Amino acid sequence: MPLPTSSVYPPPSAEFMKWPSRRSVVHSTKGMVACTQPLAAKCGLDILNAGGNAADAAVAMAAGLNMTEPGSTGIGGDMFCLYYDARTGKVSALNGSGRSGAKCTLETIRASLGLDLDVPEADDGTGSKASIPLDSVHAVTVPGAAAGWVDTVERFGSGKLTLAQILAPAIELGEKGFPVSEDSAFHWQRSEALLRKASPNFAEMLKADPSAPDGVRAPRAGDIMRNPNLAQTFRTLATEGKKGFYTGRIANEIIQITRSLGGHLDHSDFLHHLETSSESVSPISIQLRGLGAASATNGSGVEVWEHPPNGQGIIALMALGILQELESQGRIPHFGPNDHNTTPYLHAIIESLRIAFADANWFVADPSVSHVPTPQLLSRAYLVERAKLFNPSGASPSGTLHHGNPFDSPALRSSDTIYLAASDASGNAISFINSNYAGFGTGIIPRGCGFTLQNRGAGFALSPRSHPNILAPRKRPYHTIIPGLVTCLGDGALHSVFGVMGGFMQPQGHVQVLLGQLAGGLSPQQALDAPRIIRWTVDEVEGIGVWSAGSDMRGDGGAFPV
């Protein structure tokens, strides 16, 4: 079911730009890519023009972003994706997140951090629960992105291009050099101290400059930056596959540097990830006929898809479900375009998200280790019960919202991530997200590898021991990065792929951008320009190969037609 034409091609009006922006909706008949860096976007376009599909292009862009925007993402981090197969109409999910080491017991890590093992709540003396510091070697988990890239191509790719061909554009950027963009330069310079402190290999990811005190510095906007070591890492992955990353030189260097800093990862952890690889999981969803969904899709409504835990996408689904129940009960109005970002509109969204976060902060964990009651949390009976917590006249007092008990039913930190989306002429589309977690992650660089190691292990809970997300060996932590995808009810046609960067804000972004289009009647670009809205979307219109996309004015990149 296509979007109404007026949603993407609005009639001329003085409100062409409702908010300050330098961008308009981008259209294409052959496909679309959208990401935060133009050179990385070109990597994806090159692959589509060479005969690859959306999945192939996504991996090419992820590698390009690692090269050009390493302060947000990289092969030393994790990834997740949702893939829409136009031929079958099926939505698939891939979990490319890594695990803690086999020796990373709660007792071992707390002792390594100098925490008192006899203090059950592990208070660090500041009045807050102790956690793994973002710059600690103990925040390093086995990187899942390398396997995730390979598995994305093998499971969803066109089969027409080799991994070497897909990674070739990013390899060329690293070997020949690329001009650094403004936003990337800002974050690179801001993180130079972290890189220098984190490991003795910091010079690998700084620019050679004889005038600098020790011959290297963070690149400035417009500087030509080269990273031949990362290019070689990509070549190894391209020629040897996952084995080339999780055994041999690269794995050896990761283990050597982390152990030299007091970490506990060893070769068995990398072999374990090589053997288990990325996990194909069933995506989770909620159907919306309220909240403007029916009118925005000519009566059918939409199905909103998210990646299941250990990601936090379930928060967006729960919040949307609570909002839909509130609307059906008449406790909030049927919001329309004139209500977008009004006080009642935002109050309903904020409070629904707070209720959903109260559950997620307890229940979101690795379902292969802890019991995560996903079906119960998304059941209508539970959402109706949780909707009773909504107060239409004011905010719930801080500290009064707690997780519920779905078994009996009929917080925010910043981080850096990249989100990218791609579609192709055949109608396939992918929602793809890759992250180091916070900036350059830990900033630790394995010698000769050209990338930093993520700090995703900081997402584990260290207390209480009954917490589902408590640190344990070979466990995946709570993940903030979440890809989003929407299909139309009835015929299952693709409505959109979308996503956002911003750590724990991401469920909020998913809810806001979707409601901006469904209830607010906004175009993709207007939804992105609206205050506190998401980063990148690719929306299908007309149903015969016309793609429309918007991009956030705050990034260096954009949406680019094939």
N, C-alpha and C positions, 0 to 999 in steps of 0.2 A: 504493500500500500504506500504510494508516494506521499510526500508532504504536500500540503496545499501550495500552489504556486506563489501565493501572496506571502508565504512565510520566508521564501528565499528571494523572490523577485518583488519586493514591496513597491507600491506605486510611488512616483516622485512626491516628495514632501520636504518641508523645512526641517523635518526630524531625521534626515538621512543619517546624521551622526548624533545619536541621543547622548553620547558621552564622548569626551575628547579621544580621538583616534586618528590614525593616519592610514587606516586600512579599510577595505571593503571586502564583501564576500567574493571569493574566488571560485570560478566555475571551470569544469572540464568535462569532456565526453569520453576521455580515455583513462581516467584514473586521477589520483591525487595523492600527494604526500604532504605531511605537515609535521614540523619539528622546530626546535629552538635555534637551529643553526643552518644558514643557507648552504654552506658547503656540504654539510651532512645530508641535507635534503637532496642535493645534487647526486650524492651517492645512491640514494633511492631511485631518483629519476633515471639515472644511468642503467640501473638494473631493470626497471620496467621497460625502458626503451630497448633493452637487449633481449626481451622476451620473458623475463622473470615475472612472478606474480607478486601480490601484496606482501606475502610472508617473506619472500626473498628480499624485497625492497626494505622491509622493516629491519632485517638483520644487517643489511648494508648501511642503513642509517644509524643503527645502534653502534656499529663499529666506527662510522664517521663521527658520531657525537663523542665517543670515547677519545678520539684523536683531537677533536677541535674544542671540546668542552669537558675536559677531564675533571673539573671541579664539581661536576654533577653526577657523572656516570662512568661506567667502565666495565671491562672484562673481569675486574677484581671484585665486582658486586654481584647482585642478583637481578632476576627478571621474571616477569609474569606476562602472559598475553591471553587475549580472547580472539578467536579466529572465526569469521563467518564464511562458510563455503556456499557460494551462490548456486552451485549445481544442486546441492542437497538441502540447502536452507538450514544446515546444522550449525550450531554454535559450539565450539570446542574451547577448552581451557588448558593451559600448560603452566605448571608450577616449576619455575626455574630458580628456586631459592635453595641455598646451601644450609648445612647443619653444623652444630657445634661438634667439637672433637670428642672422641670416645673417652678421653681422659678428663674432659671438662665437667667434672661433677660439681655440684653446688658447694660441697665442702672445699674442693680444691680451688675453685675460683674465688670464693670468699676469703680463703686463707691467703691466696696470692694478692688479693686486694687489701689485705690487712684488716678485714672485718672480723669482729668478734663472733666466733661460731656459736657462742652460747646466748647471743641476743636474738630471739626469735624473729623480731621485726626488723633487724638489721638497720637500726637508725644510725645515720652517719654523723650525728651531733648537730645537724643544722635544722632538725625538725622534720626532715623529709626522709622517705625511704631511701636506703642506699641502692645504688645501681652501678652498672659497669660504665665507667667514664667513656665518652666518645673517642678520646685519643688513646685509650688503653689497648694494648695488644690482645687483651682478653675479650675485646669486642670483635675480633676477627673471627668470622666463621668461614667455612669452606666456600669459596666463590662458586656460585651456581650459574653465572651468566654464560660462561664458555660452553658448558653443556647445553644450556638453554638455547643459545644461538644455533648450535648444530642440530638440536632436536626440532627447533622451529622449522628449519629448512627441510629436514628429513620427513617430518610429519605433515607439514602444511605447504611446503614449497612446490614450485611448478615442476621440478624434475628436469627442467631444461638447462639449468645452470649449475655448475659445480660451486662448492663453497669457496674455492680459490677465486672464481670469477666474481662471486658476491662480495668478497672482502677486498678485491683488487682496488676499488676506488679509495677506500680508507687507507690501504697500504701505500698507495701513491701519495696521498696527503702527507703521511708520515715521513716518507723517504725524500720527496721533493720539497716539502715544506708548504705551509699555508699561512695566510695572513690571519692574525688573531683578531676576533671580533671584540667589540667594546665590552659587552656584558661578561664574556669569558675572561677578558683581561682584568676586569675589576675583581672578579672572584679569585683569579690566579694570584694577583698581588695581595689581596687580603689574606690568602692562605700560605704565603711564602714562608712565614715563620713556622707554621705547622709542619710543612714539608721538611724544612731544615732540621727541626727538632725530632721528627718521627723516626728517621733512619739515616744511615750514612750515605745512602744512595740518592739523596735529594737532587743532585745535579742532573740526573737523567730527565727530570721533568721541569727544569728551568732552562732559560735561554742563555747560551754562551755569550758573554760580553766582557771583553778584556778590560773595560773601564770599571766593571763591578769589583768590589773589594776582593772577592775570591773567584772572580771570573764567571759567575753566573748570577742571574736575577730572574724574577718573574717577568714574563713577556708583557709588553704594553700593547694597546690597541694598534693594529696595523703592522706590528712586528711579524717577521716571517719566523715561524716556529717549526722545528723538525723533531720527530720522535722516532728515529730508526729502530730503537729497541722495541717499541710497541708494534711497529710494522713487522718486525721479526716474530714477535709473539703471534700476531695474526697469521703470518706465513706458516708457522708451526701448526696452528689450529687448522689452517686450510689444507695442509698436506697430510697431517697425521691424525686429524680429527680430535675427538675428546681425549683420546689416549695421549696425544701430544701435550695436552695441558695438565692432565691429572697424574701423569707419570713423567719421568725424565727431568730435563733441565728446569722447566718452569716450576713444577711441583717442588723440586729440590730447593730452589731458591726461596719459594714461599715458606717452606718449612724451616730453612736455615735462618732467615731473617726473623721470623716470629719466635723461634726457640731462643735466638740470641737475645731477644727482648723479654724473655720469661714466659712465652706462650707455651701451649700444650698440644698444638696440632702435630700430627705425624703422618707418615706415608699411608698408614691404614685408613685414615680419614679420607684421603684423596682417592684411594682405590675404592672405598665404599661409595663415594659419590659417582665414580666412573661406572660402577656396577649398577647402582640404583638409578642414576641419571635423573633427568627431569621427569616429573610425574604428570601424566595425563589425568586430569581430574574432571569431575562433572561440574559445569558452571552452575551457579545458583541464580535464582531469578524471582521476580515478583511481577504480577500482572496489574496494570493500571488502566482503569476505565474512567476513574475520576481524575481530579486535579488537572482538568483540561485535556487529558490524553485522548478522549474520544473525539472531541471537536477538532483537535489538532491533526487527527488522522482519519478524517471523514467517517467517524463513527466507530472505528474498530478498537481503539485503545492500543496500548503498547505493552511489551514485556521487556523489563529492564534486567540485564544480565550483569553479574559481577563474578569475580574469582572468589572461590570459597576460602575460609580460613586455612592457613595461617595469615591470610591477608584480611584487611579490615573493610573490604567491600560490603560485607553483610550490614555494616552500620548504615550505609546509604539505603539499602533495601528496607531495613527496619524503619528508618525515618520516613521513607516514602509510604510504607505500609501504615504507619501511625497517622500520617497526614491524611491518607485516604480514609481511614476509619473516622477521624475527626470530622472530615467533610461529610461523610455519609450519615453521621450522627447529628449534623447540623451545629456542631460546636465551633466550627470555623466556616466562613463563607465559601462559596464557589469562586475562587480567585480568578480574575480575568486580567487583561492587559493593563487596566487602570490601577490594579492593585499591586503590580510588580514593585517590590522593594519598599512598600509602605510599611508602617509600623506593625499592623496586624499580620501582614504577610511574613515579615521577617521574624516576628515573635513566634509564629507557628512553626517555622522552619527551625529556628534556634532551639526551642524547647523540645521538639521531636528529636533533633540530633542529640541533645543532652541526655534524653532518655535512652536512646540507642547506644550512645557511648558508655552509659553506666553499665549496660550489659556487656558490651564488647571489651571494656577494660578488664573484665573478669574472664569471659568465656573465649575470646579469640586466642587461639594457641595452635600448636601443631597437632592435627587430629590423628596422626599416626602414633602419637605418644600419649596425648591427653584426650579425654572424651569431650568433644565439642558438639553441643546439641543443636546443630544448624537447622534441621527441619523444624524442631520445636520453636526455635527463636523466630522463624519466619512464618509460623502458623498463624492463621487469622485469629484463633482463640487467644493466643498469647499477645498478639498486637492489640487486640481489643482491650485486654487487661492492662497493658502498658499505657495505652492511650488515656486511661482513667487518671494518670498522673499529670496530665496537661492542665494547667491553670490558664484560662483565657485572659484573665485580668492582670497577670503579673508573672514574673520569673520565679521558678522554684528556688527557694533559698539554697545557697551554696552548702554542699555537704548533705543535702537531704535526699538526693537521688542515689539509689543503690541498685545493684543488679537484681533482677527478679529470679524466680525459680521456674524455668520453662518446663521442668519435669512434672510439675503439679498442674500445669495449665491445660483446660480442654484446649581536657588535659593537654595542654598542648605545647609541643616543642616544634621547632623549625627543622627542616632538612632540605637537602638538595637532591633532585631527581630529574630525569628527563622523561617526558612522555612523547610518543610519536604515533602517528596513524598513517596508514597507507591503504589505498584501494586500487583496483586494476580494472581494465576494460571488460573483464569477464564478470564483474560484479562482486568479486571477493574483497574482503576488507579485514584489517587486523588492527586491534587496539593493543599497543605494546608499551610496556614501561620497564625501565632499567635504572638502577640506582646504586650509588655508593653509600647511601643513607645521608650522612651529614657532610656536605661539601666534598672534599677529597677523601672522605672516609676517615680512616685512622691517619692517613698521610704516609703510611709505611709503604716503601717501594721495594719489591724483591729485585735484587741485583740483576741488571741486564734485561729486565722485562718491560719497563716503560709504563707501568700502571701502578696505582695505589690499591691497597686492600681496604675493603669496606669495614664499617663499624656496626654492622647490623646486629651483632650480638648484644649491643647496648639495649636492645628491645626486650631482652629477657627480664623477668621478675626475679629478684633474689630473695623475696619473702612475700607472704608466708609460704611454708612448704606445701600447703594445700592448693596454692594458686595454680590453675591449669597452665599458665605460661611460665612456671618456675623453670629455671635453668636445669637442664639434665643432659647427659651425653647423647650425641647423635640426634639432636632435636632442632627443629626449625623455630626461630623466634617469631613473635608478633611482627607482622610486616605492615608498613604504612602504604606501600605502593600498590595501587589498584587500577587495572584497566577497566573501562566501561564499554558496554555495547547495548544497543536497543533495537528490537525488532517490532514489527507491527503484528498485532493479534489478527487472527483470521487467516491471512495468507503467509505469515512468517517472513515477509519481505524485510530487508534491512532498513532501519530508520536512521541509525547513526552509530559511529564509533567515537568515543570521547574519553578524555582523561585530563588529569590535572597534576601539577607538581605542588608540593607544600606540606609534606609530612602528614601530621594528624588532621590537617585541614581538608584532606582529599575527599572524604565522604561528604563534607559540607559542599565542596565544589561540585561534586557529582549531582547532588540534590539541586543546587542553585542553577546550574547550567541547563539541566533537563527541565525544571519547572519554568525557567525563563523562556524556553521555547514552547512548552506545552501550554502553560497557563498564561504566560506573559506575551505570547505571540511574537517573540523576538526572532530575528534571523540569527544564524550562527555567529556572525561577527558582532551583532548587537549584544547577544548573550555574553560574548567574551569581553566586550568593552564595559559591560555593566559592573559597578563596584563589587569587589570581592567575588569574582566569578572565575570560571576555570580557564585553563590555558589553551588547549588545542582540541579542535573537533573536526571531524570529516562527516558531513551529512549527505545522504543520498536524496535526490529529488527526481521527479518525473518518471522514475522506474525504468528508463531505457538507456542507462549508461551516462546520465548527466550527474556529475558530482559537484557538490558545493561545500566550501570550507571556510572557516574563520580562524584567526590566530590572535593571540594576545599581543597588544601593542608594547608590552613591557619586555618582550624577548627580542633577540637579534634575528630570529628566524621568521617563519611564516608558513603559509600554505602555498603550494606550487603545483600547477597543473602539468600533467604529462603531455 
